[in-house]
Amino acid sequence: MRPTSLLKAALAALTIMLLNACSPANPALQVSLDDGRALLESGGAVLVDIREPSEHAHGVAPGMVLLPMSQLPARLNELPRDPAKPLLLICNTQNRSARVAEQLHAAGLTHVRFVDGGMSGWARRGWPMVRPGSGG
């Protein structure tokens, strides 16, 4: 393959990747921050914080399951499978959780949703946060 053809192919692949990364999340999988908190507190859903441990160190919501995105492939069996109880993913904003929710939904976990606004929105609202492992 000629160098210019290789470069064109690489640019085309990069363009497709960027478009996919910037594409809006599926709104059918989106849950508002208010609804996510209410479902967590009522026990009506499992809320999984997929941020990385360095992000968890800044604080997590009481009652969340901590499962970093980098560990998710090896720990998929830890995700609740009950389709009657929504599985809500949350990250810092919603970019990672939306992507992961779409992938898990496509893989058959149809009860997976993502929380719009993420933990940055949670913190901005002054909602309760605890340090990981503090029992909160």
C-alpha positions in Angstrom: 0.0 0.0 0.0 1.3 3.4 -0.9 2.1 5.8 1.9 -0.6 8.3 0.8 -3.2 5.5 0.6 -2.2 4.3 4.1 -2.5 7.9 5.4 -5.9 8.3 3.8 -7.1 5.0 5.4 -5.8 6.0 8.8 -7.5 9.4 8.6 -10.7 7.8 7.5 -10.5 5.4 10.5 -9.7 8.3 12.8 -12.6 10.3 11.5 -15.1 7.4 12.1 -13.7 6.9 15.6 -14.1 10.6 16.5 -17.6 10.7 15.1 -18.6 7.7 17.2 -16.9 9.2 20.3 -18.8 12.5 19.8 -22.1 11.0 18.8 -24.9 11.8 21.3 -25.9 9.1 23.7 -29.1 7.1 23.2 -31.7 9.2 25.1 -33.7 6.0 25.8 -30.9 4.9 28.1 -30.7 8.2 30.0 -31.9 8.7 33.5 -31.9 12.2 35.1 -29.6 12.8 38.1 -32.7 13.4 40.3 -34.3 10.1 39.2 -31.0 8.3 39.7 -30.6 9.5 43.2 -34.2 8.7 44.1 -33.9 5.2 42.7 -30.7 4.6 44.6 -32.1 5.8 47.9 -35.4 3.9 47.5 -33.5 0.6 46.5 -35.3 0.7 43.2 -32.0 0.5 41.2 -28.4 -0.4 41.6 -26.1 2.6 40.9 -22.6 1.6 39.7 -19.9 4.3 39.8 -17.5 3.4 36.9 -15.0 6.2 37.6 -11.5 5.1 38.3 -10.1 4.7 41.9 -8.3 8.1 41.7 -11.7 9.7 41.0 -13.5 7.7 43.7 -11.0 9.2 46.2 -12.7 12.6 45.8 -15.9 11.1 47.1 -18.7 8.7 46.1 -22.4 8.6 46.8 -23.5 6.5 49.7 -24.7 3.1 48.6 -23.1 3.1 45.2 -21.3 0.0 43.8 -17.7 1.0 42.8 -16.6 -0.8 39.6 -14.0 1.1 37.6 -14.5 1.1 33.9 -10.9 -0.2 33.4 -11.9 -3.3 35.5 -15.3 -3.8 34.0 -14.4 -6.5 31.3 -12.8 -8.7 34.0 -15.7 -8.1 36.5 -18.8 -8.3 34.3 -20.1 -11.2 36.3 -20.4 -8.8 39.3 -23.1 -6.7 37.5 -26.6 -7.5 38.8 -28.7 -9.4 36.2 -32.2 -8.8 37.5 -34.1 -7.1 34.6 -36.7 -5.8 37.1 -34.1 -3.7 38.9 -32.4 -1.1 36.7 -28.6 -0.9 36.7 -27.6 2.7 36.5 -24.1 3.6 35.5 -22.5 6.9 36.6 -19.1 8.5 35.8 -17.9 12.1 36.2 -20.1 13.7 33.5 -21.9 11.0 31.6 -19.6 10.4 28.6 -18.1 7.2 29.8 -21.2 5.8 31.4 -23.3 6.5 28.3 -20.8 4.7 26.1 -20.6 1.7 28.5 -24.4 1.6 28.9 -24.9 1.5 25.2 -22.3 -1.4 24.9 -23.8 -3.4 27.7 -27.3 -2.8 26.3 -26.2 -4.0 22.9 -24.7 -7.1 24.6 -28.1 -8.0 26.1 -28.2 -6.2 29.5 -31.4 -4.4 28.6 -31.9 -3.0 32.2 -28.7 -0.9 32.0 -29.1 2.9 31.9 -26.7 5.9 32.5 -27.1 8.9 34.8 -27.1 12.2 33.0 -24.9 14.8 34.7 -22.7 12.3 36.5 -20.9 12.7 39.8 -19.8 16.3 38.9 -23.5 17.2 38.8 -24.1 15.3 42.1 -21.3 17.2 43.8 -22.5 20.6 42.4 -25.9 20.0 44.0 -24.2 19.4 47.3 -25.7 15.9 47.6 -24.1 13.5 50.2 -20.7 12.0 49.4 -18.5 9.8 51.4 -14.9 8.5 51.1 -14.7 5.0 49.6 -14.7 2.3 52.3 -16.1 4.6 55.0 -19.2 2.5 55.2 -21.5 5.2 53.9 
